[in-house]
């Protein structure tokens, strides 16, 4: 077991690398923490559709990662959720574009819950009957999302912005694609991506380190196969925007506006990528965050409401900035925002404003680490990127005013797509 101490945070991290390749990272917290948060993640998500294993290429339908997440909870003796519930443990799972995570929070029976979590991951129970019944469940889930015009609008904007990249499609897939998912596909994906060497287990909160060490010593004796990690293959994507402008009439109570900027991804080190993502987030918040002067102006003039949002999205080979607004004056708002984001907004990005906001941003990041769930999630996210969560704060300090200006220069009309839903 390796112990690392981060003096800036007064945090200890214990690292166990099992013989089978699985990494166990332990972040102990003493009182007043009485709960334990556990998250097991694999770097396999909705974008990992086409992958090479050895010399063989494999192709899977949209939504396969999300479908597999559902089926992992199927056990020979029933649904795993029921078993967790009987132990008084709150369990969940989530699939993103780049990873799948299985997690639980517990105050008692932590070791029993951990043992069952690993047993669940290690026991694929996937067959024709439960796959076919799951299709109906996921289809209903997708239909529920499709009843939300905001979700439909976002999915449509992605289709307008990307020609080939799988980010064009929802993480859950489509009503058509999930019908093509078979037990054979799911079992092959499981054997390929859920290998021991491709897993990270993060345990945060109240922890008995000695008991954990003994448990994993026994665990690795039983589960000793490492497996071979596949390589995901992404289709070539052009920087060109397939559809730059579209207006549709919908049965809505208010107009909706979405503006997307398709950024050009480049191969960067983990540290450089984290700095880039943060610089973009800081730049967008300086321009249109809830404390910005432009946000206050738009709100005061009645051009936006509380639904207004701007998000930065950084996935493998697909990076974008997406803005969403509900408004009564959609054309006026569109003109203001396009001009602001591509030209006049540079005037708001003063050096003084940057240094002031950087301190606020750092404070928010450090404060967020007090939340166990958020802390464990970020730890896993940065680990899969090739970085340490506790090194990220130092990286944030390296971001310069010039990085913010460079981020703004990436916003231009050539890589912009606008989608408007006008109320009927």
N, C-alpha and C positions, 0 to 999 in steps of 0.2 A: 504494500500500500504506500502510495506517495502522498505526502502532505505538503500543501502550498499555502503560504500565508500572504494575504494582501493587506499591508498596513494601512493604506488609504481608506479601506473599508472596515478594517478590523475583522476580516473574514478568513476562516480556514476552509480549505477545500481538500477533501480526501479523495484520491483517485485510485480505483481498482481496475486494472486491465486484466481481464480473465484470459486463461490460456486459449479459449475459443475466439478471442478477439473482441468480445463485448466490453464496452467501457461503462463503469459505474462511477459516477461523480456524486460525492456526498457533501452537502452544504449544511452543516449542523447549526442550529440556532437554539440557544438556551431560553429560559423563561424571559418574557411572558409568552413565548410561543409554546402552545400545548398541542398543536396539530402537526401532522407530517403530510407533505405533498410529494407525490411520486409521479414521474412522467417518463414513460418509455417511448422513444421516438426512433423512426427509421427515415433516412433521407429518400423517401419514395412518395411522390405525390401525383397530382392530376396531370402534370406535364410529362411524366415519365411513361409516355405511351409506346414509344419505339425504343427498343434496347437491344444491345448486342451482348450475347453471352458466349464467350469463346469466339468461334467463327460464324455463329448463327445469329441472324437477325430475327427479332420477334416483334409483332405488331399487336397492340391491344386496343379495344374500343374506348371512346371517351367515357370517363366516369369509372374506370376500372379500379383506381385506387380507393375512391370513396365506397364503391361496392364491397371491396375486400375488407375495408374497415368495419362495415356492418357485419360481415360474415365471420370475422375473427371472434365476435362475441357469442357465436353459436358453439355450444359444447355438447358432447354426447349425452350428458345428463340434463340438458336444458339451457336456458338463456343465462349467460354470465352475469348480466345486470341483476337478475334475481338473487344470485348467490352473493354478490357484493352487498346488495341491500339487506340481506339477512345478517350480514356481519356489521351493519351500521356504517357502511363505507359508501361515500359518494363517488361513483365512478363515471367516467365519460371518455370520449374520444373525439378527435377532429382530424380532418384531412385538409391540407392546404395545397397550393400548387406544387410545393417542393418537399413536403414531408407529411408523414402520418404519425399521430401521437395518441398514446393510450395512457390514461391518467386516473389517479384517485386521490382523495383527501380523507384522512382518517385521524381520529384522536385515540382510538383503541384498536386492538387487533391489527396493528400495522404489519407485523411480520406475516401473519396469516393472509392478509390482503395482498402483500407483495408476492408471496408464494403463489397465490391464486392468479394474480396478474400474469406472472411468467408462465404458469401452467396453461393459461388461456392462450397466450401468444405461441406457446410451443405445441398446441394441440389444434391444428387446422381440421375443422369438421365441415367440409365443403362437399356437397353432393347435389345431384340433379334436383331433388325435391325442394331442399331449402334454398337453392339458388333461384328456382322458378318462383317460389313464394316471395322471396326478397324483391324480385323485379316489381311485383305489384306494390310493395311497400315504398320502394324508392320512386316508382312512377308517381305515386300519390304525393310524395315529398316534393318532387320536381314540379308537379302541377300546382302545388301550393305556392311555390316560389314564382311560378309564371303568372299567378294572380296578382302579384305585386308589380305595378308598372315601373317602379324604380329599378327592380332587378332586371326586368325585361329590357329596360332602356340601357342599363350598363352592359348587358350581354350584347345588345345590338351595337353599341359603340365599339366594343372590342372587335366585333366582326367587321366594322367599318375601318378600323385602324390596322388590323393585321390580316395578311393575305393567307399565310400558311401556318403560322405558329399556333399551337394548340391552346394558347390563352384565349383564342377566339371563342372557346366553349366554356360553359359553366363547369365548376369543379365536379358537380354531380353527374355531368354528362348530359345527354339529351334523351327524350322519350324513345327515340329510335335506337341510339347507340347502346343503351343498357340492355336492350333485347338481344344484342349480339354477344353478351357476356356469358360465358359457359363455365362450368366447374373446372374444365381443363385449363382455361385461361387463368382463372383465379389461383388454382393450385400451382401453376407454373410461376406466376408472379410471386406468390408466397415463397416458394422454394428459392427464387432468384434474389428477392430483395429483403426478405425477413431473416436472413442468415444471422447467426450470432455476431459475426464480425461487423455487421452493418447496423448494430443497435447501440443506442446510447440510453442509459438509465440515469436519471437525475433524481436524487432524493434530498429534499430540503425540509428543514424544520427540526422538531424534536426527534432525536435519533439515538439509538443504541449502536454505536459504531462497532463494538466488539461482537455483538450478535449478528450484525450485517456481514462482518468479515468471516465469521464461522459459516454463515448461511451460504455465501458465495463460494467458499472453499468446497463445500459439498456439491453445490450446483454445477460447478465447472467440471467436476469428475463425471457427472452424468451427461452433461451437454458439452461435448468437446469438439464437435465439428465446426470449422470456421466457414467453409463455403467460399465461393468465388463471387465477388461483387460485380454486377453487370454495369455496362456503360450506356447511358441514355444518349440517343441520337436525336438531335433536333433538326427539323426541316429548315432550309435556307429561308430567311425572311428579309424582304426588301425594306429599306427605310421609307419607301414611297407609301403614301396613304391611299388605300383602294377607294374609299368614299370620303370626300372631304366635307360635304355639307348635305344634310337631309332634314326635311321638315315633314312631319306626319301629324294628322289630325286624330285625336283620341278622345274617348269619353272620360274627360277629367274635370276636376273642379278648378284647376289652375294650370297655367303653362309650366312646362318643365324644360330646362336647358342643361345640356351636358357639353363640356368642351374637353377634348383629350389632346394631349401632346405626346407624340410617339418619340421617345428618346432613342439615341443610338448606343446600344450596349457594346462595351469593349471588354477584352480579356484583361482583368485587373487582379492584383493580389487581394487577399481577404481584407487587409487593412485599408488599401486604397478604395475598395468597393464600399466598405463601411463609412469611410469619410465622404465618399460621393453621395451615398444615400442620405447621410445626415445633413450635408450641405444643401441638398435639394429640399429636404424637409424644413430646414431652417429658413431657406429662401422663400418658400411658399407661405410659411407662417408669418414671416415679416411682411409679406405683401398682403395676404388675405386672411390671416389668423383672426380669432375673435377679438384680439386687442389692437388690431391694425386700424389705421385711420380710414382706409378704403372700406373695410368691413363696416365700420361705424357709419360711414357716409351712405353706403348702400342700404343699410338697415333703416337709417333715419329718413331716407327718401322713399322708403317703401318698395324698393326694387328687389329685395330679398326677404326671406323670413328665416326662422331658426333652423330650417332644414339645410341651409347652405353649407357646403363642405368642399374641401380640396384635399386630395390624397395623393401620395407618391407611392408608386407600385414598382418593385424591383424583383423580377423573377428571372430565371435562367433564360438568357437571350431575348428577354422582353421587358422593357422598362418604359414607364409612362407616368404622366401626371394627369389626373382626372378631376374636373371641377363639376359640381352639381348644384343647381339652384331651382327653386320654385319661384315664379314671379308673375305679376300681372302685366308687366311691360317687357316682354321677352326680347323684342328687337333692340330696344334701348339698352337693356342690360347686356345683351350680347356685344353691342358696339363698345360699351364702356370697358367690359372685361377683356375683349380681344386687344384693344388699344393698350390697356394697362399692363397686360401680361407680355405683350410683344414689344412695347415701346416705352410708354411714360412711366411704367413701374420702376424703372431703374433709379428714378429720382427719390423713391422711398427707401432704397437700399443704401443708406448712408453708413459710413464707418462707425459712427457713434451708436446708431440703432443696432448694428451688428454686435458690437461688444456688449451692449446692454442685454440683448436677447440671448447671447451665448451663455451668460451667467444664469439666466432664467432656465434655459434648456438643460444645462448641466444639473441644476438643482432638481428639475423634474425627473431626470433620469435616475439620479441618486435616490430621491424619495421613493420612486416606484419600486426600488429593490427591496423595500420593506414588505411588499406584498409577495408572499411565497409563490403563489401561482404564476404571477407575472415574472418573477425572478427566475423560476425554473424554466418557463417557456423561453425567455430571452437567452438563458444559458445554453439551452439546446439549439436554438436558432443560430447563435454565433458559433457554437461548436461545429455545427454542420457546414458553416461557411469557412471554417478553418481558423477561428479566432477565439479568444477568451472574453467572457462577459466583463471581467474585471479589468481588462486592458482597454475596453471600449472608451471609458471615460478619458483616459490619456489620449486616445485617438481624437476624441471630440475637441480636446484642447488644442490640437494641431490644426484644426480647420481655420483657415484665414479669411479675411474679408474678400480677398481676390477669388477664393473658392466660391463664395456666394455670387459674386459678379459673373464668374464663369458659368455657374449654374443657370443664371438668368438668361445668358446669351444662347442657351440651348433651346429656349422657347421662341419659336418663330412660326409664321403662318404656313410655311411649307410643310411642316410636320404636325399640323393641327387638323383635327376633325371635329365638326360641330353637329350635334343632333338635337333637334327641337321637337318636343311633343306639344302641339297646340291644342287647347281644349276645344271641343266641338262647339 
